[in-house]
Amino acid sequence: MSVVSVNSRAGILLTDGRSFLANAPKGQGVANLLVGTDGVSLSVNENADPTVREDHMAAISRFNAGSTGAAQALLFKKSITLPYRDGRFCFGTWQGIYLIDLRGREAGSVDVVVSYRPSEQRSEFTVEAAARSATPLQAHIQGESKSGCAVIHEKHTSASLCVGEQNLEPTMRQIVPEKWNDEFFVHTYEGPDDMPGHMKCSLLGCSATVPLGQTGQPLVPVQINEHRDAGGWSVGHSRTIIVDILKSGTSAEVQVEGMTDVTKLVASYGDLVNIVVKQGPGGFLVGSAEAVGAYKPPSDAILPRSIDWPAAAMTSLWWMGSSATILVTPL
């Protein structure tokens, strides 16, 4: 584990990902990045055209997620786990890490807690994702041992990953309407589904961790969401997925309900754990009670249903939802 200080500024900064891997063990593994500062979050998206970042900023206030930057930052993830090899993240061609800083005048350096885990097994495959729909990935994920977790990463910026069986695209089309292309989006050169697809990717994320059962397959469903009609540059829906299998401890079932601070509970399971929803509505949020209490998600569909959590995080982890069963797995 290490702490990396990033010189931030108000808005969205495309970071140099190599700084997060300066202390990473050689070979292949995964790195969990967690930012605990209220008003700051993380994403992986377009690394070339700055208009994508400009359009992200223009969209944030239109989600009505809350009146403060601390609440608005919860639209995006504050914990992401990404594959790397020999000091470089295993990204797709156009992927880069965004630091989203919505603190306004308070913007300054931000500490990111970085935790590393070796990959016991890595595979890469391509799926033909169903247009504007969700495609299950469980059949493609197979661990060789009877215990472990899979870190799944899709290498594209207009598709996303989710945990659960629901097709989220109909809901996401309401959250990010294509009329925004005519109203204020600038990044519109690839068609009306392009910038909305980037935005949906940032809201849902491009990676997820799920525990494996005795058969070596995921204990919970995981899907790739295709947000485009014709795929990037109209080349279809071939989407590349990379899967890392990590050693893990035994998963424990925990019952949660309402807005609940679960920080101390999950910390008792280890210095880095995966928490995933097994059954029930809701998801996880990171930050102070004030930030979480002020947050109004445009839909519960974008609440993270899987999160990797380091005990060294200098902030709180919250469950937000109804009665549910979660699985906590030491990594």
N, C-alpha and C positions, 0 to 999 in steps of 0.2 A: 504494500500500500504506500502511496505517496500523495502529497498535496501539491498541486500545480497552481501557481498564481497567474491569472490571465489579466493583462492590461485591457480592460473593457472600456466601452463608451456607450452612450445612449443609442439605442437602435439595435440592429442585427450585425454582428461581426462574424465574418467567415474566418474561422481560426485555423492556425497551423497545427494539424493533428499530431505532428511529430513530437511536440512538446509533451503531450500526454503519455507518450511511450518512451520517454528518455530513460526511465528506470525499469522498463518492462523486461522480464526474462527473455532471452533469445529463443528463437523457434516460434512455434505457433501457439496462440492462446487467445483469450478474450480479455478486454479491459472494460471495467465498469466505471463510468464517469458520473459523478453526482455533484450537483451544485445546490448548496443549501440556502443560499442567500435569497431572501424574499425579493421578488421582482425580476429574477433572472432564471432562465431555463435554457434547455438544449434542444437541438434538432439536427437531423441530417437531411440535406437537400441540395439543390442545384449549386454547383461550385464555380460556374463560369459567368453567367449573366447576372449582373447586380440588380436588374429590374425585378427578379424573383424576390429578392430580399426587400426591395422597395414595396412590392405588392403585399408581402406579408405584413409589413408595418401598416399599410393603408387599411388592411382588412381587420386588424386587431380590434380597433374601437367599434367596428360594426358587429362584432359578436355579442356585445352587451354582457360581457363576462363579469363585469364589475367596474367600479369607477376608478380603482387604483391600479398602478402597475403591478403591485404585489399579487392582486387577484388575477389580472389579465395574463400574467406569466404562467398561471396554472393551466392555460389552454394547451401548453406544450409540456413535454416531459422534462423532469429535473434529474432523472436517472436513466442512462442509456448504456447498454452493454454491446460492444462491437468487437468483431474478430480482427486479429492482427497477425502478422508474420514478420519477424526480423525487423521490428521497428517501424512498420508501416501498416496502417489499417487496410483491410481487404475490401476496399470500396469498389463500387461500380464506377464507370467512366466519369459520370457527372456528379458524384456524391462528395460532399464536404460537410464539416461540422459547423453548425451555427451556434453562436452564443447570443441569446436573445435577452437584451438588457432593457427593461422597461422602467427603470428607476428614475429616469429623467435626469435632473441636475445632480442627483445623488450618485450617478454612475461613477464607477472607479474600478480598481482591481477586484477580481473575484477569485476566491479559492475553489478549486475543483478537487474533490477527493477521488483518487484513481486507485482502483483495486484490480489485481491481475490474477488470472487463473489459467493454468495450462490446459490445452486441448488434448484430450486423450484420443480423439478420433475426429477427423474432419472430412466432410463430403460436400460436393457441389453438384447441383442438378438444375435442370430447366423444366419449367412447367408451362403449358399453354393456358394462361389464365383466361377465365371466361370474361368477356367484355362487360364492363359495368356490373360486376358481380363478385362473389367470393368463391375461392377454390380451396378445398381442404388440402392440407399438406401432410397429415399424419401418416399416410401410407408411404411417404418418401423418407420418413425419419425413423431410424433404427439404430439403437445403441447396442453395443456388443456385450455389455455386462448387465447384471440384473438391477443395478442402481445407477443413477446419474441424472443429469439435466441436459437438455438440448438448448443451445443458444442459436436461434434462427435469425438470419439476416437476409433481407431481399435487397438486391443491388441496383435499385431504381428509385427515381425521384417522383414518379406519378403513380406509384402503387404503394401499398402499405401492408402491415401485418396486424392481425388481431387475434385475441384468445376468445374462443367461443364459437358457437355454431351459426350465429345470426349473420345474414347478409347485410352489411352496414351501408352499402352504396346508396340505396334509396334515402336513408337518413342523411348521409353526407351530402347528397345533392341539395337537400333543403338547407343544411348548415352553410354550405358554400355554393350559392346559386350562380349559374352561368351568366346571369344578367350582369354580374359584376364585371365581366369582360367589357361590356359597353359603358358601364358607369365609371370605373376608375382603374381597373387593371391595365398595366402597360405591357406586360409579358404575354402577348396575344398572338405571336407569329405562327404558332404551331396548331392553331385551331381553338375552338371555344372550350374544349375539355382539358386543355393543357395547364394553364395557371390554376384553375380549380383543382386539378389533380395534384399539383405541387402542394397546394394548401392543405388538402386532405391528408397527404403523406405526412406533413409536419404535425398535424393534429393527432393522428393515430400512431405514427412512428413506423420505422422500417425494421425493427428488431424486437424479438420477444424471447423470454426464457421460460421453458416449461419443464416440469419434472417428468421422468420416465418411469414406467411401471416395470413389473417383473418380466414382461415380454420385450422390454427395450423400446417400446413405443410410448408416445405422449399420454399422460394421464388425463389431459384436458385437450379439447380440440384447438387447433391453430390453423388459421387461414390466411391466404394472401388476398387482399382486396385490389381489384383492378379498377382504376378510376377513369380509364379512357375508352373511347369508342374504337379507336384504331391502333392504339399503342404509340410509343414514341416515334416521331417522324414517319408515322403511318406504316411501320414495318411489322405490325402484328403484336401479339400479346405474349411472346416468348419472354418469360421472366426468370432470371437466374437467382437461385437461392443457395446460400452457404450455411451449413449446419455444423456446429461444434458440439461434441459430447464431452461434458465435464464430469469428473468424479463428484459424488455428493453423498451426504448423509441421508438418513431415513426421513421421509416427509412426515410431518405431524399435522393433523387436522385441528383447526381452531375455529371457534364460532365467534362471529362479530356481528355488530348491529349498530345502526345510526352513525353519527359523527363521533368516531372513537379514535383516541390517540393510542396506537399500538406500538410505539417506539420501544418501550422497555420490554414488552412481550417478545417481539421478534429478535431483539438484541440478545436474549438469553439463549438463542439457538446457535449463535456463532458470529464470527467477525464479518462474514458476508453470507447473506441468505437470499434465496428466491422466495417471493410470496406471490401466489397465484390464486385466482378465484376458482374454486371447484364447482360451486353451485350458489346461485343467488344473484340478485341485481346489485350493482354498485361498482366501486373501484377505489384506487389509492391516490392520495394527494400528499404532497410534500411541502412543508413550510410551517409558519407560525399559526397559532389558532386564529389570529386576526385575519391573515391572508386567506386561509381555508374557509373561514366563516363568511367572508365577503365574496367568495367566488360563486358565480352563477354559470355553470356550464351550459352551452347552447343545447346540449343533449347529453344524457348520461352515457350515450354510446361512445363518447370520446374519453371517458374516465379510464385510465390504465387498469387493466385487469391482470397484469403481471408486472412485477417490479423487482429489481435486484437492489438490496439494501445493505450498505456497510455499517457496522456498528460505530465506526468513526465519524459518521455523518453528524455535523453540528446543527441539527434541525430536527423536526418531528415528522413522523410518518403517520398518516391518518387513513382510517377506513371511512368511506362516505357511501352510504347506501342502506338498504334494508337488511334483515337478517340473512346471513350468508355463511357458507363454509369456505375457509381459505386453507391452502396448503403452504406450510413453511418448510423449506428444504435448505439445510446447510450446504454451502458450496465450498 
